Structure formats: C-alpha cells, structure tokens
C-alpha cells in the first residue's frame, strides 16, 4: 500500500511540475505536450488539454474549452467517446490514431493563437512515435 501511495505522490509531483513550468512561462502548452510525449513518464499522460491550456498565464477555461471543442470537431467525435470522457494527453498521443489526434491539437492550437511561429514547433520526423534524433554536432563532443 505504501508503494502505491508513493507512486501516486510521484505522479502528482510530475504533473504539477509540468503545469508549473507552463504557468511560469518556461514552456508553452505545445512544448509541454511534446515533453509529455517524449519523457518516459506515463503520469503526464493523464493531464488533459484543458489543464495544459489553462496553466498558461492569461488563458482561461472558456478559451481552453474552445480549443478542446475544435479538436473533437476535427476528429468528428466527442469527449465522451474517449476512454476517460476527457481529452487527455494519452488520448491525443495514442499510437492507434497514427498522429491524427495530434494533428487536430496542432491545428486547434494554431487557430487559437497558442502557436504563432514555426520555431514554436519542436517536432521531428516520426514525432511522437520515434525518439528525438541526436544532433551530430552534439554527438561529436
């Protein structure tokens, strides 16, 4: 029982730290989504899009709901059809969707001004299903 409590505590800390990085302006919601996709921490996948978006300074629940609604509209589904009844990062990054859900989130983020410049898109070929390639210059050090 103690091990389960410890695991839950670690998971809550990991989710809280990611949300705090967004609140502090260190990460954007998109960068946080990328981090959750690439870090081997399944606890982060329980976060919802609404949580990522509202963690950003100056973005409220109404705007977050508009983004999530647009995502479900693009996917021709509803939140109720997701396994948890909410649009979580696990749902967005599910490999069975072949990136379709991720593209819907990307489209909604761009439409609502959460991504403005190409530099705001830290992705690579095969993202999120392949590891980030290592820069050859860094590998030579």
C-alpha positions as a Markdown table, in Angstrom:
| # | Residue | x | y | z |
|---|---|---|---|---|
| 1 | Unk | 0.0 | 0.0 | 0.0 |
| 2 | Unk | 2.8 | 2.4 | 0.8 |
| 3 | Unk | 4.4 | 1.8 | -2.6 |
| 4 | Unk | 1.1 | 2.8 | -4.3 |
| 5 | Unk | 0.9 | 5.9 | -2.2 |
| 6 | Unk | 4.5 | 6.8 | -3.1 |
| 7 | Unk | 3.9 | 6.2 | -6.8 |
| 8 | Unk | 0.7 | 8.4 | -6.8 |
| 9 | Unk | 2.7 | 11.1 | -4.9 |
| 10 | Unk | 5.5 | 11.0 | -7.6 |
| 11 | Unk | 2.9 | 11.1 | -10.4 |
| 12 | Unk | 1.2 | 14.1 | -8.8 |
| 13 | Unk | 4.5 | 15.9 | -8.4 |
| 14 | Unk | 5.5 | 15.2 | -12.1 |
| 15 | Unk | 2.1 | 16.6 | -13.3 |
| 16 | Unk | 2.3 | 19.6 | -11.0 |
| 17 | Unk | 5.9 | 20.4 | -12.1 |
| 18 | Unk | 4.9 | 20.3 | -15.8 |
| 19 | Unk | 1.9 | 22.6 | -15.2 |
| 20 | Unk | 4.1 | 25.0 | -13.1 |
| 21 | Unk | 6.6 | 25.2 | -16.0 |
| 22 | Unk | 3.8 | 26.4 | -18.2 |
| 23 | Unk | 2.5 | 28.8 | -15.5 |
| 24 | Unk | 6.0 | 30.3 | -15.2 |
| 25 | Unk | 6.2 | 30.8 | -18.9 |
| 26 | Unk | 9.1 | 28.4 | -19.3 |
| 27 | Unk | 7.1 | 26.0 | -21.5 |
| 28 | Unk | 4.2 | 26.6 | -23.8 |
| 29 | Unk | 1.3 | 24.2 | -23.8 |
| 30 | Unk | 2.6 | 22.7 | -27.0 |
| 31 | Unk | 6.1 | 22.3 | -25.6 |
| 32 | Unk | 4.6 | 20.6 | -22.6 |
| 33 | Unk | 2.7 | 18.2 | -24.8 |
| 34 | Unk | 5.9 | 17.4 | -26.6 |
| 35 | Unk | 7.7 | 16.9 | -23.3 |
| 36 | Unk | 4.9 | 14.5 | -22.1 |
| 37 | Unk | 5.2 | 12.6 | -25.4 |
| 38 | Unk | 9.0 | 12.2 | -25.2 |
| 39 | Unk | 9.6 | 11.8 | -21.5 |
| 40 | Unk | 9.1 | 8.2 | -20.2 |
| 41 | Unk | 6.6 | 9.3 | -17.5 |
| 42 | Unk | 3.2 | 7.8 | -18.0 |
| 43 | Unk | 1.8 | 10.0 | -15.2 |
| 44 | Unk | 2.0 | 13.1 | -17.5 |
| 45 | Unk | -0.4 | 11.4 | -20.0 |
| 46 | Unk | -3.2 | 11.7 | -17.5 |
| 47 | Unk | -3.2 | 15.5 | -17.9 |
| 48 | Unk | -6.0 | 17.0 | -20.0 |
| 49 | Unk | -5.7 | 19.5 | -22.8 |
| 50 | Unk | -7.7 | 21.9 | -20.7 |
| 51 | Unk | -5.2 | 21.6 | -17.9 |
| 52 | Unk | -2.3 | 22.4 | -20.2 |
| 53 | Unk | -4.0 | 25.3 | -21.8 |
| 54 | Unk | -5.4 | 26.9 | -18.6 |
| 55 | Unk | -2.0 | 26.6 | -16.9 |
| 56 | Unk | -0.8 | 29.3 | -19.4 |
| 57 | Unk | -0.9 | 32.8 | -18.0 |
| 58 | Unk | -3.9 | 34.7 | -19.2 |
| 59 | Unk | -5.7 | 31.8 | -20.7 |
| 60 | Unk | -9.0 | 30.9 | -19.0 |
| 61 | Unk | -11.3 | 27.9 | -19.0 |
| 62 | Unk | -13.6 | 29.3 | -21.8 |
| 63 | Unk | -10.7 | 29.6 | -24.3 |
| 64 | Unk | -9.5 | 26.1 | -23.3 |
| 65 | Unk | -12.9 | 24.7 | -23.9 |
| 66 | Unk | -13.0 | 26.3 | -27.4 |
| 67 | Unk | -9.7 | 24.6 | -28.2 |
| 68 | Unk | -10.8 | 21.2 | -27.0 |
| 69 | Unk | -14.2 | 21.5 | -28.8 |
| 70 | Unk | -12.3 | 22.3 | -32.0 |
| 71 | Unk | -10.1 | 19.2 | -31.5 |
| 72 | Unk | -13.2 | 17.0 | -31.1 |
| 73 | Unk | -14.9 | 18.6 | -34.0 |
| 74 | Unk | -11.9 | 18.0 | -36.3 |
| 75 | Unk | -11.9 | 14.4 | -35.2 |
| 76 | Unk | -15.6 | 14.1 | -35.7 |
| 77 | Unk | -16.1 | 12.7 | -32.2 |
| 78 | Unk | -17.0 | 13.9 | -28.7 |
| 79 | Unk | -15.1 | 13.8 | -25.4 |
| 80 | Unk | -17.5 | 11.2 | -24.2 |
| 81 | Unk | -16.0 | 8.8 | -26.8 |
| 82 | Unk | -12.5 | 9.0 | -25.3 |
| 83 | Unk | -11.7 | 6.3 | -22.8 |
| 84 | Unk | -11.8 | 8.7 | -19.8 |
| 85 | Unk | -14.5 | 11.0 | -21.1 |
| 86 | Unk | -12.0 | 13.8 | -21.4 |
| 87 | Unk | -9.3 | 14.7 | -24.0 |
| 88 | Unk | -6.2 | 13.6 | -22.2 |
| 89 | Unk | -2.6 | 13.6 | -23.5 |
| 90 | Unk | -2.8 | 9.7 | -23.5 |
| 91 | Unk | -5.8 | 10.0 | -25.9 |
| 92 | Unk | -4.1 | 12.6 | -28.1 |
| 93 | Unk | -0.8 | 10.6 | -28.3 |
| 94 | Unk | -2.4 | 7.1 | -28.7 |
| 95 | Unk | -0.4 | 5.3 | -31.4 |
| 96 | Unk | -3.5 | 3.8 | -32.8 |
| 97 | Unk | -4.7 | 7.2 | -34.0 |
| 98 | Unk | -1.5 | 7.4 | -36.2 |
| 99 | Unk | -1.0 | 11.1 | -35.3 |
| 100 | Unk | -4.4 | 12.2 | -36.4 |
| 101 | Unk | -5.4 | 13.4 | -32.9 |
| 102 | Unk | -2.0 | 15.2 | -32.5 |
| 103 | Unk | -2.6 | 17.0 | -35.8 |
| 104 | Unk | -6.0 | 18.0 | -34.7 |
| 105 | Unk | -4.5 | 19.5 | -31.5 |
| 106 | Unk | -1.8 | 21.3 | -33.6 |
| 107 | Unk | -4.5 | 22.8 | -35.8 |
| 108 | Unk | -6.5 | 23.9 | -32.8 |
| 109 | Unk | -3.5 | 25.4 | -31.1 |
| 110 | Unk | -2.6 | 27.4 | -34.2 |
| 111 | Unk | -6.2 | 28.5 | -34.8 |
| 112 | Unk | -6.5 | 29.9 | -31.2 |
| 113 | Unk | -3.1 | 31.6 | -31.2 |
| 114 | Unk | -1.3 | 29.1 | -28.8 |
| 115 | Unk | 1.3 | 28.5 | -31.5 |
| 116 | Unk | 2.3 | 31.5 | -33.6 |
| 117 | Unk | 5.7 | 30.8 | -35.2 |
| 118 | Unk | 7.4 | 27.9 | -36.7 |
| 119 | Unk | 10.0 | 28.0 | -34.0 |
| 120 | Unk | 7.3 | 27.1 | -31.5 |
| 121 | Unk | 7.0 | 23.6 | -33.1 |
| 122 | Unk | 9.8 | 21.5 | -31.6 |
| 123 | Unk | 9.0 | 18.3 | -33.6 |
| 124 | Unk | 10.9 | 15.9 | -35.8 |
| 125 | Unk | 10.1 | 13.3 | -38.4 |
| 126 | Unk | 8.2 | 10.5 | -36.8 |
| 127 | Unk | 7.2 | 12.5 | -33.7 |
| 128 | Unk | 6.0 | 11.4 | -31.2 |
| 129 | Unk | 6.4 | 7.7 | -32.0 |
| 130 | Unk | 10.2 | 7.9 | -32.7 |
| 131 | Unk | 12.9 | 9.2 | -30.3 |
| 132 | Unk | 14.3 | 12.7 | -30.9 |
| 133 | Unk | 17.3 | 12.5 | -33.2 |
| 134 | Unk | 20.6 | 13.4 | -31.7 |
| 135 | Unk | 22.3 | 16.4 | -33.3 |
| 136 | Unk | 25.5 | 15.2 | -34.9 |
| 137 | Unk | 27.4 | 18.2 | -33.6 |
| 138 | Unk | 26.4 | 17.4 | -30.1 |
| 139 | Unk | 27.3 | 13.7 | -30.6 |
| 140 | Unk | 30.9 | 14.6 | -31.6 |
| 141 | Unk | 31.7 | 16.3 | -28.4 |
